[in-house]
Amino acid sequence: MKANRKYWLLGGLLATLHAAIFLAGFVAPHDGAAQNRELSFVPPTRLHFVDMAGRFHLRPFVYARQQTQDYGFSVEEDHSRAYPLRFFVPGSSYRLLGLVTAHTHLFGVEPPASAALFGTDQFGRDVFSRTLEGGQISLLAGLLAAALALTLGTIFGGLAGLYGGWIDAVFMRGAELFLALPWLYLLFAVRAFLPLQVEPKQAFLLLVAIIGLVGWARPARLIRGVILSGRERDFVRAARGFGASNLYILRRHLLPQAAGVILAQAVILVPQYVLAEITLSFLGLGVGEPVPTWGNMLASLLQIHILESYWWMLAPGIACLPFFLCYLGLGNALETRARLVAT
C-alpha cells in the first residue's frame, strides 16, 4: 500500500509539472520573446507584503524597477507606488497547446511593473517565462524521442523474440553495436554530419529522430527477453494449437506481458533524452536562439562573467532537477510495485 501511495504521489507530481510546462503561455506572466534592453540582467523581482509605511498587505505586491546611472548602470525600485499581484489577468497573446489563441495569464502585475520571478537575461527577457517555454521544447523532445525508441525497440525486440533464427541474430547484433558505442558521442557524430544552421523546427525534428533512432537497442533487448520467456508458456502453445497467427499471439498474448518493461523503460529514457537535448543545444548543435530551450538558455553560462555575476541564469538547470528526481523516484516505485506483484 505504501508503494502504491508513492507511485500515485510521484505520478501526480510529474503530471502537474508537465502541465505547468505545456501550459507555459498561461502560467508565464510575460511573453518570453519580449525584450527590454533597459532592464537587462535584472535580479528576480521581490514580492513584498509590507510597504514603506510599515503596513502589512495580505496580497503580495511588487514595485516598478527603473535603471539609474548614478554609479554606473544599476536598477532600483520605485517605492512611489505598489503593484499588487493579481490572478487571471489579461496580457500578451499566446497559443494554448499550440491550438487556441488566448490572452489570459495565471498571474501578473500592472505595467510598468513586471513579475520577473527569475530575473531577466542579457536582452531583458523574463527568465521565468523563457524557462517555462524552453521546457516545452526540451520535454517534448524527450517524450517524442522516448516514444520513437520504445516503438522501434518493441517492434525489433518483439520480432526477434518471436521468430528467433536469423531475424533474432540480425536485430540483436545491431543492438549490441549500438550498446557498445557511447550514446552521447554517437549523437555528436551523427549530428556533425548534418547542416550546422537549420531552422528551429527542423532542428527539433532532427534531434528527436537522432536521439530516438540511437536509443532503441536497450529496450529491444529487454523486450526480446520477455517475449522469449512468454512464447514457451502453455497458453501461447494452446493459442498456436487453435491456429492463431504469430502476429496475433505477439499482439494479444506476448506484448501485454512486456507492458511493465516498456513502462519502466519510458520512465528511464525520458529524462535521459531530455538531458541529451539539453546537452546538444548547450553545445550549439540543437535548437538555437531565439527559440528557447533549457540547453540554449544555459549556453549563456559559457561566458564566465555571466556565471559569476548573474546566478539566476542557472534557472533552467535548476528546473530540470524536480523532473529528473520525480522520474527517478517513479522508476524506483514501479520497480518496487513489480516485485510486490511478482511475489
PATI-358987 format. One line per 3 residues: number of its first residue (from 1); for each residue x, z, y of N, C-alpha, C. Coordinates in steps of 0.001 Angstrom, whole numbers, plus 500000, padded with zeros to 6 digits. Each point is the difference from the previous one (the first is absolute). Layout:
% PATI-358987
NUM	X/Z/Y/X/Z/Y/X/Z/Y  ...
This chain:
% PATI-358987
1	500828/500000/498787/499172/500000/501213/500860/500000/501260  501101/500793/499963/500892/500033/501151/500635/498644/500238  500409/499320/498925/500589/498659/500140/498988/499027/500576
4	498726/500114/499606/498970/499118/500543/499801/500239/501494  500039/501273/500414/499849/500299/501431/501152/499403/500796  501206/500118/499463/501157/499415/500683/499876/498489/500072
7	499509/499406/498916/499819/498548/499953/499035/499540/501089  498855/500666/500111/499003/499606/500994/500452/500323/501414  500713/501105/500177/500487/500364/501332/500988/498970/500518
10	500969/499633/499173/501001/499020/500420/499373/498622/500179  499060/499659/499106/499323/498716/500155/499200/499936/501290  499300/501090/500348/499244/500031/501248/500897/499948/501219
13	501136/500711/499940/500939/499973/501124/500590/498611/500182  500350/499351/498892/500527/498637/500098/498951/499044/500565  498755/500143/499568/498928/499151/500517/499824/500209/501498
16	500102/501251/500456/499868/500289/501433/501138/499375/500794  501230/500133/499493/501152/499431/500697/499909/498470/500064  499591/499383/498896/499856/498538/500007/498881/499568/500939
19	498916/500759/500052/498904/499649/500904/500464/500071/501452  500794/501037/500341/500504/500122/501365/500883/498818/500374  500782/499515/499031/500883/498871/500280/499211/498702/500125
22	499111/499733/499060/499300/498727/500009/498901/499944/501060  499629/501166/500567/499112/500039/501160/500805/500322/501258  501219/499482/500048/500925/500342/501085/499443/499655/501366
25	499317/498883/500120/499451/499626/501295/499034/501031/500535  499234/500638/499114/499050/501036/500401/500696/501332/500253  500946/500369/499138/500671/501300/500122/500985/500012/501155
28	500702/498901/500220/501008/499937/501060/499335/500015/501371  500527/500793/500940/499380/500054/501334/500330/498807/500888  501057/499253/499670/500434/498900/500864/500289/498754/499163
31	500105/498890/500695/500449/498758/499378/501504/500087/499800  500454/499884/498760/501421/500137/499717/500859/498922/500635  499399/498887/500421/500772/498919/500615/500066/500119/501513
34	499188/500890/500592/499965/500134/501458/501292/500639/500500  500603/499387/501024/501271/500478/500525/499829/500602/501388  500825/501002/500286/500092/500596/501335/501471/500312/500242
37	500715/499037/500554/501449/500126/500140/500398/501175/500896  499084/500471/500845/500323/501129/500874/500021/501329/499250  499430/500020/498806/499952/501233/499208/500638/499758/498637
40	501222/499468/499992/500708/499769/498745/500722/501270/499567  500029/500209/498682/500629/501178/499405/499487/501301/500623  498684/500075/500125/499370/501217/500506/499754/500938/498823
43	500311/501300/500130/499768/500933/498889/498518/500102/499655  499688/500566/498839/498590/500149/499597/499182/500749/501036  498758/499557/500168/499091/500644/500943/499699/501424/499553
46	500063/500919/500946/499691/501400/499707/498510/500250/500197  499386/500618/499007/498612/500410/500108/499954/501408/500585  499223/500175/501056/499913/501283/500683/498638/500637/499754
49	500008/501333/499987/498758/500771/499960/499869/500912/501222  501100/500224/500706/500008/500851/501183/500479/499167/501177  499203/499966/501092/500373/499195/501152/500949/500764/500914
52	500376/499389/501110/500966/500595/500921/499473/501268/500657  498661/500148/500050/499408/501212/500582/499859/501117/498968  500437/499754/498767/499919/501020/498964/498672/500050/499281
55	499114/499033/500231/498703/499988/499334/500128/499349/498618  499343/500604/499008/500019/499488/498638/498871/498996/499812  500298/498878/499322/499019/498957/499724/499842/499850/498487
58	498766/499994/499533/499753/499780/498580/500375/498585/499589  499741/499038/500873/500351/498607/499711/501422/499739/500467  500889/499527/499131/501372/499716/500444/500017/498878/501031
61	501002/500042/500865/500109/498987/501046/501461/499641/500191  500227/498891/500698/501349/499546/500310/500091/499735/501488  501215/499871/500458/500253/499591/501375/500573/498586/499991
64	499682/499244/501033/500617/498691/500166/501490/500179/500253  500774/499031/499543/501443/500066/500190/500458/498820/500832  500985/500261/500825/500517/498962/500880/501513/500082/500060
67	500590/498885/500344/501458/499917/500046/500496/500481/501344  501089/500752/499983/500625/500484/501229/501447/499539/500044  500508/499782/501197/501371/499528/500165/500852/501008/500758
70	499583/501264/499981/500760/501009/500737/501423/500128/499471  500140/500121/498682/501312/500119/499361/500083/498987/498870  499988/498740/500374/499919/498964/498985/498560/499856/499544
73	499760/499141/499040/498650/499753/499515/499596/501095/499023  498926/500693/500308/499436/501013/499119/498492/499996/500179  499310/500753/499171/498541/500032/500021/499551/501440/500197
76	499005/500169/500840/499447/501327/500231/498480/499927/499981  499365/501135/499717/498551/500080/499961/499439/500193/501395  498888/499340/500259/499270/500156/501253/498900/501043/499773
79	500211/501213/500524/499091/501109/499741/498799/500034/500940  499825/498951/500789/498888/500009/500951/498651/499800/499317  499997/499442/498787/498729/499767/499307/500212/500076/498493
82	499068/500652/499328/500039/500097/498539/499073/498952/499401  500427/499403/498885/499226/498975/499314/499640/500512/498609  498751/500396/499781/499623/500574/498698/500049/498960/498881
85	500341/500466/498820/500013/499155/498815/498565/499825/499513  499573/498757/499845/498629/499709/499595/500000/499197/498701  498890/500099/499287/499854/499313/498726/499003/498851/500118
88	500253/498966/499189/499144/498808/499946/499864/499389/501399  501162/499608/500520/500073/499468/501355/500206/498487/499943  499523/499258/500997/500272/498555/500046/501440/499751/500403
91	500540/498889/499523/501383/499669/500329/500297/498557/499694  501261/499717/499684/500422/498628/499712/499312/499492/498741  499784/498710/499931/499323/499407/498843/500955/499897/498815
94	499453/500014/498816/500768/499878/498773/499087/499438/498925  500597/499582/498904/499249/499460/498865/499943/501064/498914  498829/500564/499775/499837/501030/498995/500087/499371/498617
97	501024/500414/499231/500278/499438/498676/500192/498490/500048  500380/499498/501194/500220/498578/500158/498748/499159/500000  498822/500650/500078/498743/499266/499868/499131/500078/501240
100	499825/501195/500544/499041/500234/501070/500742/500412/501266  499661/499390/501126/500579/500381/501279/499301/501252/500526  500789/500998/500361/499454/501268/500487/500823/500481/501183
103	499432/500959/500739/500673/500553/501177/500046/501522/499998  499354/500637/499047/499929/501457/499971/501201/500567/499266  500619/501031/500602/501143/500681/499407/499626/501442/499688
106	500665/500550/498993/499679/501355/499561/500191/501014/501119  501069/499874/500757/500244/500928/501114/500779/499258/501079  500069/500585/501148/500725/499410/501111/499788/500799/501265
109	500646/499578/501057/499849/500629/501313/499763/498909/501032  499508/500410/501114/499697/499051/501074/501294/499530/500652  500172/498684/500271/501166/499531/500743/500011/500631/501407
112	501179/500183/500590/501327/499494/499598/500748/500891/499010  499377/501082/499542/500659/500829/498988/499994/499267/498663  500815/500456/499072/500072/499395/498672/500204/501088/498961
115	499545/499711/498793/500156/500933/498890/501073/499480/499064  501227/499896/500511/501130/499516/499202/500552/501167/499194  499357/500310/498879/500333/501201/499234/501401/499959/499430
118	500530/498797/499734/501364/499853/499483/500929/499391/501043  499625/500045/501284/500831/499431/501038/499905/498482/500052  500913/499394/500743/500022/498542/500148/501383/499475/499635
121	500055/498682/499729/501274/499380/499640/500647/499362/501216  500993/499144/499778/500766/499412/501096/499160/499084/500885  498869/499522/499487/499126/499137/500795/498774/500748/500530
124	499980/501293/499839/498864/500783/500465/498789/499906/499096  500169/499577/498759/498889/499899/499053/499794/501341/499298  498747/500317/499718/499656/501269/499373/500502/500024/498553
127	500904/500919/499691/500605/500061/498664/498971/500445/498965  499095/500905/500363/498982/500452/499047/499112/498838/499569  499535/499215/500960/499149/498860/499676/500762/498965/499185
130	501255/499771/500353/500799/499023/499263/500331/500499/498593  500153/501309/499827/500251/500537/498672/498799/499773/499091  498790/500196/500529/498799/499743/499212/499872/498514/499682
133	500217/499145/501004/499876/498562/499782/501107/499489/499072  501208/500538/500149/501090/499585/499118/499775/500432/498569  499313/501136/499826/499688/500444/498651/499091/499040/499263
136	499156/499276/500736/499140/499014/499352/500833/498950/499276  501041/499509/500657/500841/498969/499390/500794/500586/498830  500640/501139/500217/500861/500578/498968/499204/500412/498764
139	498872/500683/500206/499203/500451/498857/499325/498835/499294  499497/499044/500782/499355/498850/499366/501003/499196/499191  501230/499883/500518/501037/499301/499233/500276/500721/498687
142	500078/501332/500034/500230/500749/498777/498857/499881/499016  498764/500063/500494/498836/499911/499123/499879/498617/499370  500166/498951/500800/499874/498639/499463/501146/499667/499051
145	501218/500428/500350/501136/499736/499120/499839/500742/498674  499511/501246/500053/499765/500746/498763/498913/499330/499170  498943/499517/500666/498937/499305/499268/500532/498741/499327
148	500858/499247/500703/500589/498795/499411/500903/500347/498821  500851/501009/500174/500905/500391/498920/499226/500504/498775  498955/500781/500223/499217/500525/498882/499199/498899/499314
151	499512/499040/500782/499280/498878/499400/500918/499193/499083  501185/499662/500503/500958/499258/499175/500469/500842/498817  500248/501293/500252/500437/500865/498915/498947/500146/498915
154	498723/500070/500407/498912/500099/499028/499878/498721/499179  500111/498861/500659/499890/498719/499288/501167/499816/499033  501220/500141/500517/501177/499763/499165/500134/501061/498904
157	499799/501267/500371/500109/501060/499006/498904/499932/498956  498782/499654/500437/498899/499878/499057/500214/498874/499012  500422/498834/500496/500235/498866/499101/501175/500260/499067
160	501062/500632/500533/501159/500291/499157/499645/500973/498886  499239/501037/500337/499624/500972/498985/498995/499471/499003  499113/499114/500448/498951/499490/499116/500532/498957/499018
163	500779/499044/500505/500426/498882/499156/501354/500239/499330  500904/500746/500668/501320/500214/499420/500782/498702/499874  500936/499951/499086/500753/498772/499745/500790/499522/501198
166	500031/498669/500164/500794/499430/501078/499426/500307/501370  498680/500184/500093/499402/500367/501289/500510/501372/500434  500007/500935/499071/500523/501328/500295/501473/499920/500388
169	500764/499216/499293/501431/499896/500269/500258/499432/501395  499279/498950/500371/500217/499370/501310/499657/500963/501119  498825/500622/499935/499577/500890/501078/500887/501236/500096
172	500359/500586/498879/500792/501225/500046/501448/499740/500379  500562/498847/499624/501353/499690/500466/499989/499780/501511  498947/499353/500488/499878/499856/501450/499847/501338/500702
175	499218/500912/499399/499831/501331/500582/501319/500760/500017  500781/499887/498923/501287/500671/499962/500940/499463/501069  499915/498705/500277/500832/499419/501054/499636/500584/501350
178	498711/500107/500297/499581/500558/501283/500344/501482/500091  499883/500728/498890/500305/501429/500017/501492/500263/500133  500826/499085/499503/501446/500193/500070/500539/499810/501411
181	499284/499224/500817/500456/499743/501364/499452/501069/500936  500816/500530/500913/499487/500945/501005/498940/499308/500856  498780/500550/499980/498876/499290/500619/500183/499811/501493
184	500626/500960/500689/500153/499861/501445/500956/498870/500338  501112/499908/499263/500950/498916/500245/499405/498653/499592  499151/500021/498989/499330/498762/499605/499056/499533/501102
187	499311/500954/500643/499154/499645/501136/500820/499390/501127  501139/500602/500287/500865/499450/501042/500428/498570/499662  500370/499792/498744/500477/498680/499597/498902/498953/500123
190	498791/500350/499522/498898/499040/500076/499627/499730/501446  499942/501072/500801/499613/499830/501410/501048/499196/500761  501265/500079/499588/501063/499281/500702/499857/498493/499872
193	499339/499521/498941/499805/498565/499823/498841/499462/500829  499219/500874/500580/498844/499587/500787/500374/499872/501466  499214/499267/500787/500305/499875/501428/500031/501354/500690
196	500942/500163/500918/500144/501280/500683/498866/500232/500994  499647/498975/500731/498940/500109/501002/498721/499379/499452  499025/500837/499710/498703/499530/499522/498915/500736/500757
199	498815/499435/499998/498867/500639/500662/499661/501318/499309  499456/500975/500770/499692/501315/499399/499113/499912/498761  498953/499150/500022/499119/499884/498843/500748/499429/498801
202	500819/498984/500249/500782/499415/498916/501013/501004/499460  500638/500747/500906/500965/501008/499563/499320/501068/499157  498798/500396/500379/499264/501011/499231/499685/499491/498599
205	499487/498778/499902/499673/499440/498693/501244/499806/499143  501104/499595/500619/501253/499851/499266/500480/501342/499455  499871/501049/500822/500401/501327/499547/499189/500430/498785
208	498679/499835/500105/499126/500396/498897/500350/499225/498744  500188/498680/500138/500309/499172/498840/501338/500381/499378  501013/500197/500827/501332/500326/499477/499986/501345/499292
211	499449/501018/500656/500001/501348/499424/499171/500029/498719  498826/499338/500033/499139/500005/498824/500599/499253/498825  500632/498861/500264/500587/499210/498919/501221/500672/499388
214	500705/500787/500800/501172/500693/499485/499599/501216/499161  498845/500607/500287/499688/501293/499412/499108/499996/498779  499793/498884/499348/499064/499960/498876/500594/500527/498693
217	501322/500100/499907/500645/500235/498710/499684/501369/499409  500127/501071/500783/499801/501336/499443/498570/500216/499513  498957/499696/500811/498648/500162/499446/499740/499103/498791
220	500616/498819/499955/499802/499116/498848/500520/500644/498723  501159/500634/500051/500553/500637/498805/499128/501168/499541  499507/500785/500960/499165/501146/499637/498677/499547/499395
223	499395/498985/500608/498718/499499/499488/500193/499362/498631  501103/499298/499814/500298/499418/498693/500057/501082/498921  500620/501127/500305/500075/501080/499033/498632/500539/499614
226	499100/500118/500981/498645/500471/499704/499259/498991/499137  500157/498719/500313/499312/498953/499236/500535/499946/498572  501319/500101/499835/500583/499989/498656/499461/501146/499153
229	499846/501165/500630/499465/501150/499267/498524/499818/499669  499259/499451/500950/498550/499909/499816/499555/498907/499053  500801/498932/499882/499528/498863/499188/499998/500296/498506
232	500652/501099/499585/500021/500353/498579/498935/501032/499638  499165/500375/500949/498990/501008/499711/498832/499394/499218  499258/500892/499351/498955/499546/499075/498895/499232/500714
235	499584/500453/501197/498895/499310/500662/500399/498605/500463  501291/499798/500277/500474/498664/500373/500004/499096/498766  500444/500543/498897/499973/499208/498762/498565/499669/499600
238	499090/500951/500203/498586/499730/499704/499461/498890/500886  500384/500002/501274/499553/498942/500914/500534/498648/499563  501239/499969/499530/500546/498735/499486/499219/499546/498770
241	499633/500966/499168/499250/499648/498800/498644/499401/500302  499411/500388/501133/498713/499439/500409/500145/498690/500771  501237/499498/500092/500223/498701/500636/500278/500045/501481
244	500312/501177/500581/500298/500087/501433/501302/499269/500311  500031/499305/501125/501202/499273/500396/501040/500969/500561  501235/499520/500097/501080/500834/500526/499733/500421/501449
247	499540/499056/500827/499743/500328/501396/498850/500991/500138  498996/499894/499134/498897/500963/500028/500505/501396/499632  500824/500070/498969/500558/501289/499589/500876/500580/501106
250	500783/499149/500636/500858/500472/501093/499170/500547/501150  498961/499250/500380/499195/500400/501155/499110/501188/499696  499409/500033/498814/498975/501002/499703/500569/501289/499392
253	501085/499897/499240/500475/501155/499251/501387/500489/500432  500919/499072/500272/501379/500408/500221/500308/500349/501452  499575/499157/500949/500293/500289/501405/499353/501289/500493
256	498778/500358/499568/499474/501315/500423/500884/501164/499589  500718/499868/498877/500918/501059/499599/501198/500101/500938  500321/498885/500668/501138/499994/500924/499598/500346/501426
259	498723/500333/500224/499533/500276/501362/500751/501174/500613  500259/501047/499218/500741/501152/500523/501407/499632/500427  500654/499169/499201/501354/499552/500340/499981/499153/501274
262	499011/499124/500114/499901/499143/501188/499767/500836/501249  499107/500988/499909/499735/500865/501154/501231/500805/500389  500693/500547/499015/501213/500760/500292/501066/499116/500639
265	500135/498770/499518/500969/499076/500585/499625/499635/501434  498708/499872/500267/499562/499704/501372/500405/501119/500943  499806/501244/499578/500361/501148/500832/501507/500028/500258
268	500783/499554/499030/501456/499992/500159/500472/498816/500838  499390/498835/499782/500506/498772/500619/499625/499875/501474  498824/500471/500393/499572/499817/501388/500999/500611/500982
271	500368/501295/499891/500993/500521/500956/501353/499320/499884  500366/499589/498787/501277/499301/499830/499997/498677/500753  498895/499287/499959/499934/498708/500672/499788/500143/501502
274	499327/501065/500418/499932/500290/501430/501410/500233/500542  500790/500760/499257/501382/500246/500413/500807/498704/500011  499726/499096/499067/500699/498717/499994/499670/499200/501255
277	498731/499979/500391/499615/499294/501222/500661/500631/501212  500017/501335/500057/500626/500686/501124/501481/499649/500075  500662/499981/498856/501433/499705/499974/500286/498588/500478
280	499244/499032/499500/500237/498610/500399/499698/499787/501479  498902/500575/500494/499668/499846/501416/501001/500744/500883  500487/501136/499536/501004/500761/500738/501272/499181/500182
283	500347/499223/498980/501214/499188/500053/499758/498631/500619  498779/499760/500500/499704/498730/500652/499654/498882/499060  499710/500298/498732/499679/498971/499013/498518/499959/499660
286	499197/500787/500684/498568/500041/499731/499201/499523/501196  498879/500663/500238/499142/499676/501139/500678/500489/501271  500127/499111/500976/500695/500348/501233/499068/500266/501161
289	500575/500432/501097/499254/500226/501222/499340/498692/500459  498876/500108/500744/499372/501215/500547/499044/500692/499046  499761/499441/498799/499115/500654/499038/500679/501264/499493
292	499371/501160/500133/500672/501231/499569/499890/500229/498496  501074/500453/499408/499997/500578/498656/500870/501242/500082  499880/500860/499025/500844/501195/500024/501466/499629/499955
295	500345/498924/499327/501398/499600/499892/500573/499513/501314  499322/499043/500662/500583/499480/501237/499895/500991/501153  499071/500973/499906/499975/501056/501018/501209/500918/499852
298	500375/500289/498769/501178/500842/499770/501292/499261/500322  499946/498673/500072/501213/499225/500271/500591/500318/501369  499159/500458/500930/500520/500355/501328/500994/501156/499919
301	499932/500803/498923/500906/501138/499850/501413/499563/499633  500198/498708/499752/501357/499499/499787/500836/500136/501271  499338/500120/501150/500705/500267/501249/500194/501511/500117
304	501236/500422/500003/500313/501422/499880/499439/500811/501157  499917/499418/501201/499499/500784/501132/498508/500288/499861  499262/499095/499322/498588/500260/499750/499852/501098/498955
307	500805/499945/498954/499939/501013/498950/500337/501384/500547  500940/500077/500924/500422/501291/500531/499045/500548/501052  499397/499125/500794/499265/500467/501181/498490/500019/499833
310	499463/499157/499139/498533/499853/499935/499537/500286/498576  499889/501276/499660/499701/500420/498631/498643/499511/499522  499051/499774/500934/498658/499577/499588/499970/498592/499427
313	501096/499243/500157/500050/498676/499400/500139/500071/498475  500198/501210/499465/500028/500202/498552/498599/500090/499398  498966/499892/500833/498621/500196/499542/499625/499144/498794
316	500334/498694/499954/499626/499213/498805/500629/500538/498716  501247/500486/500082/500632/500559/498814/499331/501289/499557  499598/500827/500973/499303/501241/499663/498627/499692/499423
319	499345/498938/500496/498666/499634/499501/500046/499581/498536  501145/499502/499531/500110/499599/498593/499937/501194/499063  500484/501149/500442/500180/501134/499102/498707/500463/499343
322	498898/500232/500745/498791/500459/499302/499483/499003/498977  500167/498707/500260/499570/499002/499018/500839/500097/498732  501314/500053/500153/500871/500053/498833/499793/501292/499215
325	499850/501128/500709/499800/501276/499315/498670/500028/499255  498956/499436/500609/498691/499968/499333/500027/499095/498775  500653/498854/500112/500105/499113/498840/500795/500674/498883
328	501085/500694/500357/500795/500689/498996/499184/501102/499339  499287/500794/500813/499169/501059/499438/498881/499457/499138  499402/498884/500425/498927/499400/499210/500534/499471/498674
331	501205/499432/500019/500602/499538/498756/500233/501146/499023  500484/501128/500529/500201/501168/499141/498671/500530/499471  498958/499992/500858/498687/500481/499564/499420/499097/498915
334	500173/498689/500149/499515/499081/498976/500732/500194/498675  501303/500258/500096/500778/500235/498776/499522/501281/499303  499748/501044/500789/499506/501256/499428/498618/499812/499368
337	499160/499247/500705/498662/499764/499469/500051/499197/498699  500894/499025/499932/500131/499197/498782/500457/500862/498827  500911/500932/500255/500458/500890/498925/498865/500898/499524
340	499171/500475/500950/498883/500855/499611/498992/499233/499158  499733/498739/500390/499059/499182/499235/500540/499722/498613  501315/499752/499906/500613/499684/498710/499952/501184/499041
343	500069/501219/500577/499957/501172/499137/498566/500487/499745
